Each structure stands twice: as structure tokens, then as C-alpha cells.
Amino acid sequence: MAENETLDLGHKSRWKQTRIALDDPNRSLFEVAQQASADFERMARLLPLALRKGPSLLVLLRAVQISTSETRAVVATFSEKRLAKLVVDAIRLSPAAEPAFVARSASQRMIEGLIDQVVARAASKQRFKGPSDHAELRAQLKNRFESHRAELTAHLESALRGDRPKVRRSVRTGSATAVELVSKSLIARRPGESHGR
């Protein structure tokens, strides 16, 4: 089901804040682009989990080299069908089905597809009317999404080589909690010991 896929703006939870921003007529174009960027960053961070769910992209790479029917059969096994089809298109564009080329092409198509979805949803909600506003939204999204392209490419290339993409843990932002701060600062040290045990 497309709306349960990572690369679909209709995903029940991953793109929710972007949809809320697009539904709110008081949000500016800048705020919508900022929210879409935050959702895109979360999607990029979670992409390795999506790539680990089904068969490896290496299986898909090999299937494309065998036959169209084999490719269809392998794509059917993916829970992230949109991602699988995007990779198949990138493989077909690659002269030698080289993983690095395929990953670059797929990440570019991924970014373009998500930008198209945000702009189309903005148009359907009658937000940012006019071609100049849509062009500005597209430019802001492209600029923000492109900053994650190297990360997307690395994940895709890793999966295309048969490796398990590494999941980037989210870094906790902000300062330590009061309890953590007090416990670290009030613990007596022995001579020669450092504070960080």
C-alpha cells in the first residue's frame, strides 16, 4: 500500500508534520520548506531500516540483469515498492549496473520525487498560488534536501553491494538533565581519576 511507504508523502507518521504545515494556511512558504526538510532528514536517517526490511537491493540489481519477469517478482517481495521501482529505473539507466552510479541516480530521483509530491500537495491545497511561488518552494526544497544526498547515496550503495546499511542513531540535543548534571558534579573523585567514568 503506497501510503505506508517511506517515500510517500501520505505515510501515516513520517511526513505528518509536512502535511500539517501544508494544511495550515497561516504557515509561510519558508516554514513549510523548513518542516519538509526536518521530515526529509528523519526519512534519510530511517532509510537504512527500510532497506533492511526486505530483500537486499543486490538481489534487485541481479534480477534486473536477468529478465523483466524476474525483476517484477523481486519487486513484489519488497514492502517499499516505490523505493524498489526507483532503484530499478536507476539500474536500467546505468551502463554497467555499477552500484555507485545506480545509488547516485536513485538518490537524485528520490529527492526529485519527494519535491514533486510536496509541490503537488501544495497545489492541491491551493497553497502558494502561482508558478513563481511553486518554483520558489521547489528551489527551497531542492536546496534543503540536497544536503542529505550523500547520506542517501551511501545507504543505497551499501545495500546495492549486499551490505547492511548502518543506522545512524539520533543524537540527543540539549543539555544534560538536572539529575545527570548533579550526579556527575557531586560524585567524589579519587586522586588521578577523571570525572567521566
N, C-alpha and C positions, 0 to 999 in steps of 0.2 A: 504494500500500500504506500503510495508516494508520500502521503503526508506524515509518515512515520520515518522518513529517511532524513539523514543528517543534512543533505544538500537541498532540502526542500524548505522554503520559507514558511510553509504551512506546518512544519514539525511542531508537535504539541507543546514542547517545552524549550527547545534550543533557540528558536527565533521569536519567542513570545514577546520580548521587550521591544524588538523592532516593529512587530505588528502593532503593539500598543502605541508606540510612538507615531506610527503612520495613521492610526485611527484617531489620534488626538489632534484636532485642528489648531490647537494652540502651540504645538511644537514646531520649532523652526526647522528649516532645511538642515542647518548645521547640527541641531540636536538629533534629528533623525539619522544623519550620517554618523554621528558620534555613537548612537545606540547600536546601529547596524555594525559598526566597527567593533564594538565590545562583544556583540553576539558572534561576529565572524572570528574574533580571537578565541572565544570559547570553543567554537566549532573546530578551529585549527588545532587547539590543544587536545580535543577529544577525538580527532580523526584517527589516531592510532588504535583506539578502542574499536572504532567502526571497522577498521581494516583487519582487526584480529577476529571479528565475529564469524566471518565466513571463510571460504577458501582463500588461499593466498592469491595475490594478483599475478604471481608467477604462473599459476595454473591457467589463468585467463590469458596471459601472454602466449603460452604454449598452445592453448585452444585456438586462438586467432590464427596461428600459423598452420594449424591442421585443416580446419574447414569452418564454414559458416554454421552448419548444424551443430558442430562441437562447441562453437562459441555460444550459440543460443542455449545449449544445455548447461554450460558452465555459468552463464549469466543468470539463469533461472535459479541456481543454488545460492546466489548472493542475496542477503537481506537488504543491502544497499544497492539496489538495481541501477539507480541513477548514476551512482559513482562507477559501477561496473561498465555501464554503457559509455560513459565519458572516457574511461580508460581504453575501451575497445576502439573508439574513434581515434584516440591518440595513437594507439598501436598501429592502426591502419595508415596513419599519416607518416609513420616512421619508416624510413627506407629499409632499416635492418632490424626493426623492433628492439632498438637499443634502450635499455631501461632508463638511462639518464635523459635521453631525448623524449621518451614517452612521458616520463614524470614531469618534465618542464611543460610539455604541451598540455597534459592533463590538468596541471595546476592552473595554467593560464585559462583553459576552458572552464574550470571550476569557478574561478574568480569572475569571469565574464558572465557565466550563467547565473550566479548569485546576484550580481549587479542588475542583470536584466529582470530578475524576479522582484527586486526591491523597487526598481523604477516602474515596472508594470503594476505592482500593487499600489504604488503612489498614484499612478494614473487612474487606476480603478476606483480609488478612494477620492479622486478629484483633488489631490494634494499637489501643490507646486505646479499650478497650471501653466501651460505654455512650454514650447520646446526649449527655451533658454533655461527655465527652471529645471527641467528634466536633464538637460545637458550639464548643468551645474551639479545636480545631485549625482549624476553618473561620474563626473570628474572627481568629486569628493570621495565617493565610494571607491573608485579605482585607486586613488592615491592612498587611502587608508588600507584597503585590502591587499594591495601590492606589498605592503611592508611585511606581510606574513607569507609571501610566496615562496621564499627559500625554505621555510619550515614545512610547508605543504609538499614542496618538491622532494625534500629529503624523506618525508614519511612515505610518499608514493614510490620513490625509487627503491627504498628499503624493501617495501612489500613486493615490488616487481622483481627484485633479486631473490625473493624467497625468505627474507629475514623478517623477524617480527619487529615492527616499528616500536620505538621506545616511547612510552607515555611520559609526557612532561608533567610533573607534579605541579599543582598550583602553589605558588609561593604566598605565604600568609603575609599580608601587608599590614601596616600599622605597628604600633609599639607592643611590647610585652604586656600581659595583663598585670594588674596590680599585685596579685598573688605571686606570679612568676618573678616580678621585679623585687618584691620584698624578700622572697625566699633566697634569691641569689645574692642579694646585698647583705643579708643578715647571717649568712652561714659563715661561721668562723673558719679561717684557713690555717692550716699548719704551715710553718715556715717552709718555703720552697714550693708550695702548691699554688697553682693558678686558680682564678675564680671559676672558669668554665670547666666543670668536671666532666 
